[in-house]
Amino acid sequence: MSAPSTETARSLGLAAAVNARDLGGYRTADGRTVRPGLLLRTEALSRLGDRDRELLGALGLRHVVDLRSLDEVRQLGADLIPGLPAAVLPMDAAATLSVPSPDGLGPALHHLPVFSADFDLYVDLRRALGSGEPDAMHAVLGDGRGTAMMTSMYRWFVTDPLARSRFATVLRLIAEADGRPVLFHCTAGKDRTGWTAALLLTALGVDREAVLADYLLTNERAATRIARVDPLMRPLARAETFYLNAAFDELASGWPTFEDFWHDGLGLTNDHLLALRATCTV
C-alpha cells in the first residue's frame, strides 16, 4: 500500500485540530481491517470550539491519553473534551496521573508524559524561541542540529526504558478497553503520537509502508502550519521518513523481531496482543 485511502486517512473534522484522525481502515497482513472509530490520534485539544467539542463528545471515548509533559499541559492548557475529568497536576513534569470518569460514562484521563529532563527537546526549543535572538535559534537548530535532535529523539523512544514504559501503557490501555474508543495525543500529534500509532498499527499487522504513509500524513494535514514555520524549525515541524525509520532501526538493533520487542522491550503479553487484534480489527 503506497498511500492511505480516503477511508484510512479519515479526519475527525476538528477545526482546531487539523491533524486529528482515525486509524481505522488499514488492511492487515492476514486480510483483516483496522476497525474505524476506535483508535484516534490527535494533537493537543486545548483550543476546541463548541462544534469540535460536540464532535468529540459523540465518540463514546473510553480513555484519553495525553503524552505531553505536565509543563506542556500547563503552558498549552488541558484538553477540552466533554466529560473529561479535571486533574490536579503534580509539579514533576514527568509524573503520571490517571483520573477515572466520575460517573463511569465519560472518558478516563491519563497523563503519561514521554519526557526526560535529560532529553527535553521542548526545553531547548523554548529557550531558543524565548530569547528572540536569531543566533540563539541557530545555536540550537542550525547546521543540521535540528534534524539530528529529532533523529536522536526517535531513537530515544526505543532505547529509554521509561519512554518504552509510557508507550506500553497506552497499548495496554487500548488492549484492555473492551473495544471502546481510545484517543491519544501529544502537542503536535506528530512524534510521540506518531510512534504510538506506528507501534499500534505494526502490532495489528499493518505493513511498514502503510505505517509510514500514516505517519507522513501529518505533513499533508498540517501543511499550512508548517509553511509558516521558520526554516530553522522545519525539521521539528515536519514528519520525515528517516525519523520513523530511526526508531524502527533502533528497535531492530535491540530485538530480533517486533514480537520480541513487544514482550521484552514493552513488557506486554500475548494476551494483550490477542486482545488488541480481536477488538481493533474486523
C-alpha positions as CSV (number, residue, x, y, z in Angstrom):
1,M,0.0,0.0,0.0
2,S,1.7,3.2,-1.1
3,A,-0.7,5.7,0.4
4,P,-3.7,5.6,2.6
5,S,-7.2,5.8,1.1
6,T,-9.7,8.4,2.0
7,E,-11.2,6.0,4.4
8,T,-8.0,5.2,6.2
9,A,-7.0,8.9,6.3
10,R,-10.3,9.9,7.8
11,S,-10.2,13.2,9.6
12,L,-12.1,13.7,12.8
13,G,-13.3,17.0,11.3
14,L,-12.0,19.2,14.1
15,A,-11.4,22.8,13.1
16,A,-8.9,23.5,15.9
17,A,-7.1,20.2,15.5
18,V,-6.4,19.6,11.8
19,N,-4.2,16.6,12.4
20,A,-6.8,14.6,14.4
21,R,-7.7,11.4,12.6
22,D,-9.0,7.9,12.9
23,L,-6.6,5.0,12.3
24,G,-9.5,2.8,11.1
25,G,-9.4,1.3,7.6
26,Y,-5.9,0.0,7.2
27,R,-5.5,-3.6,6.0
28,T,-3.5,-6.1,8.0
29,A,-1.3,-8.9,6.7
30,D,-4.0,-11.6,7.5
31,G,-6.6,-9.7,5.4
32,R,-8.4,-8.0,8.3
33,T,-9.1,-4.3,8.6
34,V,-8.4,-1.9,11.4
35,R,-11.8,-1.1,12.9
36,P,-12.9,2.5,12.4
37,G,-13.9,4.7,15.3
38,L,-11.6,3.0,18.0
39,L,-8.1,4.3,17.5
40,L,-7.9,8.1,17.4
41,R,-4.7,10.1,17.1
42,T,-4.7,13.9,17.5
43,E,-2.7,16.9,18.5
44,A,-3.4,18.9,21.7
45,L,-7.1,19.6,22.2
46,S,-6.9,22.7,24.3
47,R,-8.3,25.2,21.8
48,L,-11.6,23.5,20.7
49,G,-14.7,25.4,19.8
50,D,-18.2,24.3,20.5
51,R,-18.6,22.3,17.3
52,D,-15.3,20.4,17.9
53,R,-16.3,19.6,21.5
54,E,-19.7,18.3,20.2
55,L,-17.9,16.0,17.7
56,L,-15.6,14.6,20.3
57,G,-18.4,14.2,22.9
58,A,-20.3,12.0,20.4
59,L,-17.4,9.5,20.1
60,G,-18.0,7.5,23.2
61,L,-14.4,7.7,24.4
62,R,-13.2,5.2,27.0
63,H,-9.7,6.7,27.5
64,V,-7.9,10.0,26.7
65,V,-4.2,9.6,26.8
66,D,-2.0,12.8,27.0
67,L,1.7,12.1,26.2
68,R,2.7,15.7,26.9
69,S,4.9,16.7,29.8
70,L,2.9,18.3,32.6
71,D,4.8,21.5,31.9
72,E,3.5,21.4,28.3
73,V,0.0,20.9,29.7
74,R,0.3,23.9,32.0
75,Q,1.6,26.0,29.1
76,L,-0.9,25.0,26.5
77,G,-3.9,24.1,28.6
78,A,-5.9,21.0,29.4
79,D,-7.9,19.1,26.8
80,L,-11.4,20.5,26.3
81,I,-13.2,17.2,25.7
82,P,-16.7,16.9,27.1
83,G,-16.9,14.7,30.2
84,L,-13.2,14.6,30.6
85,P,-12.4,14.8,34.4
86,A,-10.2,17.6,35.6
87,A,-6.8,16.8,37.0
88,V,-4.7,18.5,39.7
89,L,-1.2,18.3,38.1
90,P,1.8,17.4,40.3
91,M,4.8,19.6,40.0
92,D,7.0,16.8,38.5
93,A,6.8,17.3,34.7
94,A,7.3,13.6,34.1
95,A,4.8,12.4,36.7
96,T,2.0,10.1,35.5
97,L,-1.6,10.6,36.6
98,S,-4.9,8.8,35.9
99,V,-8.3,10.2,36.7
100,P,-11.3,8.0,36.2
101,S,-14.6,9.3,34.9
102,P,-16.7,10.4,37.9
103,D,-19.8,8.7,36.7
104,G,-18.3,6.0,34.6
105,L,-19.9,7.3,31.5
106,G,-17.3,9.7,30.2
107,P,-13.6,9.0,29.3
108,A,-10.9,8.5,31.9
109,L,-7.9,10.8,31.6
110,H,-4.3,9.5,31.6
111,H,-1.3,11.8,31.7
112,L,1.6,9.6,30.5
113,P,4.4,12.1,29.8
114,V,7.0,10.9,27.3
115,F,9.6,13.2,28.8
116,S,13.0,13.2,30.4
117,A,14.8,16.2,32.0
118,D,18.0,14.8,30.3
119,F,16.4,14.7,26.9
120,D,14.0,17.6,26.6
121,L,13.6,18.9,23.1
122,Y,10.9,21.3,24.2
123,V,13.0,23.0,26.9
124,D,15.8,23.7,24.3
125,L,13.3,24.9,21.8
126,R,11.5,27.2,24.3
127,R,14.9,28.6,25.4
128,A,15.8,29.4,21.8
129,L,12.5,30.9,20.9
130,G,12.2,32.8,24.1
131,S,15.4,34.6,23.6
132,G,14.2,36.1,20.3
133,E,17.8,36.1,19.1
134,P,18.5,34.5,15.7
135,D,21.9,33.4,16.9
136,A,20.3,31.6,19.8
137,M,17.9,29.8,17.5
138,H,20.8,28.9,15.1
139,A,22.9,27.6,18.0
140,V,20.1,25.1,18.9
141,L,18.8,24.2,15.5
142,G,21.2,25.3,12.8
143,D,23.7,23.4,10.7
144,G,21.7,20.2,10.8
145,R,21.3,20.2,14.6
146,G,17.5,20.3,14.4
147,T,17.4,17.2,12.2
148,A,20.0,15.4,14.4
149,M,18.0,16.3,17.5
150,M,14.8,14.8,16.0
151,T,16.5,11.6,14.9
152,S,18.1,11.2,18.3
153,M,14.7,11.6,19.9
154,Y,13.1,8.9,17.8
155,R,15.9,6.5,18.8
156,W,15.4,7.5,22.4
157,F,11.8,6.5,22.1
158,V,13.1,2.9,21.8
159,T,16.2,2.9,23.9
160,D,14.9,4.6,27.0
161,P,13.2,2.2,29.5
162,L,10.9,5.0,30.9
163,A,9.8,6.1,27.4
164,R,9.1,2.5,26.4
165,S,7.0,2.0,29.6
166,R,4.8,5.0,28.7
167,F,4.2,3.8,25.1
168,A,3.5,0.3,26.5
169,T,0.9,1.7,28.9
170,V,-1.0,3.3,26.0
171,L,-1.0,0.0,24.2
172,R,-2.2,-1.8,27.3
173,L,-5.0,0.6,27.9
174,I,-6.2,0.1,24.3
175,A,-5.9,-3.7,24.6
176,E,-8.0,-3.6,27.9
177,A,-10.6,-1.1,26.6
178,D,-13.0,-3.8,25.6
179,G,-13.4,-2.3,22.1
180,R,-14.3,1.2,23.2
181,P,-12.6,4.2,21.6
182,V,-9.2,5.4,22.9
183,L,-7.8,8.8,21.9
184,F,-4.1,9.5,22.3
185,H,-2.1,12.7,21.6
186,C,0.9,14.9,22.4
187,T,1.3,18.5,21.4
188,A,1.6,18.4,17.6
189,G,0.3,14.9,17.1
190,K,3.4,14.0,15.2
191,D,6.3,12.5,17.2
192,R,5.2,10.8,20.4
193,T,1.7,10.3,18.9
194,G,3.3,9.1,15.6
195,W,5.4,6.5,17.3
196,T,2.5,5.3,19.3
197,A,0.4,4.9,16.2
198,A,3.3,3.1,14.4
199,L,3.6,0.6,17.3
200,L,-0.1,0.1,17.3
201,L,-0.5,-0.4,13.6
202,T,2.5,-2.7,13.5
203,A,1.1,-4.8,16.4
204,L,-2.2,-5.1,14.4
205,G,-0.3,-6.5,11.4
206,V,-0.3,-3.4,9.1
207,D,2.6,-3.4,6.8
208,R,5.5,-0.9,7.2
209,E,4.7,1.0,4.0
210,A,1.2,1.9,5.3
211,V,2.5,2.6,8.8
212,L,4.9,5.1,7.2
213,A,2.2,6.6,5.0
214,D,0.0,7.2,8.0
215,Y,2.9,8.9,9.8
216,L,3.7,11.2,6.9
217,L,0.0,12.3,6.7
218,T,0.9,14.9,9.3
219,N,2.8,16.9,6.6
220,E,-0.4,17.0,4.5
221,R,-2.8,17.8,7.3
222,A,-0.6,20.4,8.9
223,A,0.8,21.9,5.6
224,T,-0.4,25.4,6.3
225,R,1.0,25.5,9.8
226,I,4.4,24.0,8.6
227,A,4.6,26.6,5.8
228,R,4.5,29.4,8.3
229,V,7.3,27.9,10.4
230,D,10.8,29.5,10.3
231,P,13.1,27.4,8.1
232,L,15.3,26.6,11.1
233,M,12.3,25.0,12.8
234,R,11.1,22.9,9.8
235,P,13.0,19.8,10.9
236,L,10.9,19.9,14.1
237,A,7.6,20.7,12.4
238,R,7.7,18.0,9.7
239,A,7.3,14.3,9.8
240,E,10.3,12.7,8.0
241,T,10.7,9.2,6.8
242,F,14.2,8.9,8.3
243,Y,12.8,9.9,11.8
244,L,10.4,7.0,11.9
245,N,13.0,4.7,10.3
246,A,15.5,5.7,13.0
247,A,13.1,4.3,15.7
248,F,12.5,1.1,13.8
249,D,16.2,0.7,13.1
250,E,16.9,1.1,16.8
251,L,14.2,-1.5,17.6
252,A,15.7,-3.9,15.1
253,S,19.2,-3.5,16.5
254,G,18.0,-4.3,20.0
255,W,15.4,-7.1,19.4
256,P,15.3,-9.9,16.8
257,T,11.7,-9.3,15.9
258,F,8.8,-7.0,16.7
259,E,7.3,-9.7,18.8
260,D,10.5,-9.8,20.9
261,F,10.3,-6.1,21.4
262,W,6.6,-6.4,22.3
263,H,7.4,-8.9,25.1
264,D,10.9,-7.8,26.2
265,G,11.0,-4.2,25.3
266,L,7.5,-3.2,26.1
267,G,6.7,-5.8,28.7
268,L,3.4,-6.7,27.1
269,T,2.0,-10.2,26.8
270,N,0.5,-12.4,24.2
271,D,-2.9,-11.9,25.8
272,H,-2.5,-8.1,25.2
273,L,-1.6,-8.7,21.6
274,L,-4.5,-11.1,21.0
275,A,-7.0,-8.7,22.8
276,L,-5.8,-5.8,20.7
277,R,-6.2,-7.7,17.4
278,A,-9.6,-9.1,18.5
279,T,-11.1,-5.8,19.4
280,C,-9.4,-3.5,17.0
281,T,-9.7,-5.4,13.7
282,V,-12.5,-6.9,11.8
